[in-house]
Amino acid sequence: MMMMCFMVLSSYCSAKIYKVGDSEGWTAKDDVYYAWAETDHKEFHVGDSLVFEYDPNINDVTHVSGALEYELCDYSSPKTVYNTGHDVVTLKEPGFHYFITSNQAQCVLGQKLEVLVTHDLSRPVPPPTPTPSKILPVGNTYKVGDSQGWRVVYDSDFYNKWSEEKQFQVGDSLLFEYANEVNDVYEINGDLEFMTCDPTSPLLHKTGHDLVRLTEPGVHYFITSHSGYCEAGLRLRVMVGPQPKAVTFPNFPKKVDLAAMERINNWLKTFKPQPHH
């Protein structure tokens, strides 16, 4: 336990803090943040922090999920929104992180930041925080496309229609079957990547017999990395509902004691008004 605490503390002690934009802060300047990230060959590592300073009356920091949202200044489905005017954002995961302002005029002018985060091999990697395991119900398994499988078909709206006919819930699974020599399955983050067939930040499946468990409620997106196939309709969007709650009924007695009921009825009769003579 003490060793674990030491590793976590030493990891964060060696982390760096970067003030975004330096003296300029977080404001609308053409390409200033691209240049800022490149200046002095900055290397962002897991555990480092970004400090955003700005006027919260006209601005914020919106952490978006993908490169398309970043490029188009689309803040409709953010991962996180910060709006204190002095936001400290700790970079907890490796990969690309995208930040924009939801003030679209300023975002278009260049107020957006893209950083690539990597693990620093010189720092001890803290062990992952244990989380309680989620026990999912054994749900239904749906073969995507039924007899057609996962391939280009005559109707470009085929997989949309296939999905709309079904009600998916947490715990269900999707089975993708296809020829893996010419095809694959990319699980992507957002609607923009789905509509433009852009596998920017995918989770790749490529066995030809991929079973994908639906573990979270919400919209899930799947495409093929072959843009021609995807544009021809080989893409799937499914809406996953939450895990259904168990319905409980009150416990009623299985047997009624008739003798007791008869005693109660006889007792109640004693309260009937007597006729007047």
C-alpha positions in Angstrom: 0.0 0.0 0.0 2.8 2.4 0.9 4.6 1.6 -2.3 1.5 2.3 -4.3 1.1 5.7 -2.6 4.7 6.5 -3.3 4.4 5.7 -7.0 1.3 7.9 -7.4 2.9 10.8 -5.5 6.2 10.6 -7.4 4.3 10.4 -10.7 2.4 13.6 -10.0 5.4 15.4 -8.4 7.2 15.0 -11.8 4.3 16.3 -13.8 4.4 19.6 -15.5 1.9 22.5 -15.6 1.5 24.5 -18.8 -0.4 27.8 -19.0 -2.1 27.7 -22.3 -1.0 30.7 -24.5 1.5 31.8 -21.9 0.9 35.6 -21.3 -1.8 35.7 -24.0 -4.0 33.3 -22.1 -7.0 31.6 -23.8 -8.3 34.1 -26.4 -9.0 34.4 -30.1 -5.7 34.6 -32.1 -5.1 33.0 -35.5 -3.0 29.8 -35.2 -1.5 31.1 -31.9 -2.3 27.8 -30.1 -0.8 25.6 -32.8 2.4 27.6 -32.6 2.2 27.6 -28.8 2.0 23.8 -28.6 4.9 23.5 -31.1 7.2 26.1 -29.4 10.2 24.7 -27.5 9.1 21.2 -28.7 6.6 20.8 -25.9 5.9 17.2 -25.0 2.7 16.6 -23.1 2.6 13.5 -20.8 0.0 11.7 -18.8 -0.3 13.6 -15.5 0.6 17.0 -16.9 -1.9 19.8 -16.6 -3.1 22.7 -18.8 -4.2 26.0 -17.2 -6.7 28.0 -19.2 -7.1 31.6 -18.2 -9.8 33.8 -19.8 -12.9 36.0 -19.3 -15.7 33.5 -18.3 -18.4 36.1 -19.3 -17.6 35.6 -23.0 -15.6 32.4 -23.1 -15.2 28.8 -21.9 -13.1 25.7 -22.6 -14.9 22.8 -24.3 -13.2 19.5 -24.5 -14.5 17.7 -27.6 -14.2 14.1 -28.6 -12.7 14.1 -32.1 -10.8 15.9 -34.8 -13.9 16.7 -36.8 -15.6 18.5 -33.9 -12.3 20.3 -33.4 -12.0 21.4 -37.1 -15.6 22.4 -37.5 -15.9 24.1 -34.1 -18.7 21.8 -33.2 -19.5 21.9 -29.5 -22.8 20.1 -29.6 -21.6 16.9 -27.9 -18.7 17.8 -25.6 -16.8 15.5 -23.3 -16.4 18.3 -20.7 -17.1 22.0 -20.4 -15.0 24.3 -18.2 -16.2 27.8 -17.4 -14.5 29.2 -14.3 -12.0 31.5 -16.1 -9.1 29.6 -14.4 -9.4 26.0 -15.4 -6.8 23.4 -14.5 -7.2 20.4 -16.8 -5.1 17.3 -15.9 -4.3 15.1 -18.9 -5.2 11.6 -17.6 -5.2 9.6 -20.8 -2.7 9.2 -23.7 -3.8 10.2 -27.2 -5.0 13.4 -28.9 -7.0 15.8 -26.8 -9.0 18.6 -28.5 -10.1 21.9 -26.8 -12.2 24.6 -28.4 -14.3 27.5 -27.2 -18.1 27.3 -27.6 -18.0 31.0 -28.7 -18.0 29.9 -32.3 -16.9 33.2 -33.8 -13.7 33.1 -31.7 -13.2 29.4 -32.4 -13.3 30.1 -36.1 -10.7 32.8 -35.6 -8.3 30.2 -34.1 -9.2 29.7 -30.4 -8.7 26.0 -30.3 -6.0 23.7 -29.1 -4.9 20.2 -30.1 -2.4 18.3 -28.0 -0.9 14.8 -28.2 -0.4 13.2 -24.8 2.0 10.3 -24.3 3.3 8.3 -21.4 6.6 9.6 -20.0 8.7 6.4 -19.7 10.9 8.1 -17.0 8.0 8.5 -14.7 6.5 5.6 -12.8 3.0 4.8 -14.1 0.5 4.8 -11.2 -1.6 1.6 -11.0 -5.1 2.1 -12.2 -7.7 3.1 -9.6 -9.7 0.0 -8.9 -13.4 0.4 -9.9 -16.2 -1.8 -8.9 -16.9 -4.4 -11.6 -20.1 -3.9 -13.5 -22.2 -7.0 -13.7 -24.2 -6.9 -16.9 -27.2 -9.0 -17.7 -26.9 -11.7 -20.4 -28.6 -9.9 -23.2 -29.6 -10.7 -26.8 -27.1 -11.3 -29.5 -27.9 -9.7 -32.9 -26.2 -10.7 -36.1 -25.7 -7.4 -37.9 -27.5 -7.5 -41.2 -29.0 -10.9 -40.5 -28.4 -13.2 -43.5 -26.6 -10.4 -45.4 -23.9 -10.0 -42.8 -21.6 -7.0 -42.8 -21.1 -6.0 -46.5 -22.2 -3.6 -49.1 -25.8 -4.4 -50.2 -28.1 -3.0 -52.8 -29.9 -0.6 -50.4 -27.7 2.2 -49.0 -30.2 2.6 -46.1 -30.2 -1.2 -45.3 -28.3 -1.1 -42.0 -30.2 2.0 -40.8 -33.5 0.1 -41.4 -32.1 -3.0 -39.7 -31.2 -1.1 -36.6 -34.5 0.9 -36.3 -36.5 -2.4 -36.2 -34.8 -3.4 -33.0 -34.6 -2.3 -29.4 -31.0 -2.6 -28.1 -30.3 -2.6 -24.4 -27.1 -2.6 -22.2 -25.9 -6.2 -22.1 -26.8 -7.0 -25.7 -24.2 -7.9 -28.3 -23.7 -7.2 -32.0 -22.1 -10.0 -34.1 -20.3 -8.7 -37.3 -19.6 -11.4 -39.9 -17.6 -10.5 -43.0 -14.6 -11.4 -45.1 -11.7 -9.9 -43.1 -9.4 -9.8 -46.2 -11.5 -7.0 -47.7 -13.4 -5.5 -44.8 -13.3 -4.5 -41.1 -15.4 -2.8 -38.3 -14.4 0.6 -36.9 -16.2 1.7 -33.7 -16.1 5.5 -33.7 -16.9 8.3 -31.3 -19.4 10.7 -32.9 -22.0 11.6 -35.4 -19.7 13.7 -37.5 -17.2 10.9 -38.1 -20.2 8.6 -38.8 -21.7 11.0 -41.4 -18.4 11.7 -43.2 -17.1 8.1 -43.0 -14.0 9.4 -41.1 -12.4 6.8 -38.7 -10.5 9.4 -36.7 -10.4 7.8 -33.3 -11.6 4.2 -33.8 -11.7 1.0 -31.9 -10.8 -1.5 -34.6 -12.3 -5.0 -35.0 -10.9 -7.2 -37.8 -11.4 -10.9 -37.2 -14.3 -11.4 -39.6 -16.4 -12.7 -36.7 -16.5 -9.8 -34.2 -18.7 -10.0 -31.1 -19.2 -6.4 -29.7 -20.8 -6.1 -26.3 -22.9 -3.0 -25.7 -21.9 -2.0 -22.2 -23.0 1.6 -22.1 -26.4 3.3 -22.9 -26.5 5.9 -25.7 -25.7 6.0 -29.4 -23.0 3.7 -30.8 -21.4 4.1 -34.2 -19.8 1.5 -36.5 -18.3 2.0 -40.0 -15.9 0.3 -42.3 -12.5 1.9 -42.9 -13.0 1.5 -46.7 -14.5 4.9 -47.5 -16.1 3.7 -50.8 -18.0 0.9 -48.9 -18.9 3.3 -46.1 -20.3 5.9 -48.4 -22.3 3.1 -50.1 -24.1 2.5 -46.8 -21.8 0.1 -44.9 -22.3 1.9 -41.6 -24.4 1.2 -38.5 -25.8 3.5 -35.8 -27.6 1.8 -32.9 -29.4 3.4 -29.9 -28.8 1.5 -26.7 -31.2 1.8 -23.9 -30.3 1.4 -20.2 -30.3 -1.9 -18.4 -33.9 -2.7 -17.5 -34.7 -2.6 -13.8 -36.1 -5.6 -12.1 -39.7 -5.3 -11.3 -40.7 -6.4 -7.8 -44.1 -7.3 -6.6 -45.4 -7.1 -3.0 -45.5 -10.4 -1.2 -49.1 -11.5 -0.7 -50.0 -14.4 1.6 -50.4 -17.6 -0.3 -53.2 -18.9 2.0 -56.0 -17.2 3.7 -56.9 -18.4 7.2 -60.7 -18.9 6.7 -61.3 -19.6 10.4 -59.7 -16.3 11.4 -61.8 -14.5 8.8 -64.9 -16.1 10.2 -64.1 -14.9 13.7 -63.5 -11.4 12.5 -66.8 -11.3 10.6 -68.7 -12.6 13.7 -67.0 -10.0 15.8 -68.0 -7.2 13.3 -71.7 -8.4 13.5 -71.8 -7.5 17.2 -71.5 -3.8 16.2 -74.7 -3.9 14.0 -77.4 -1.6 15.4 -80.2 -3.5 17.2 -83.9 -2.9 16.0 -86.0 -0.7 18.3 -89.1 -2.2 19.9 
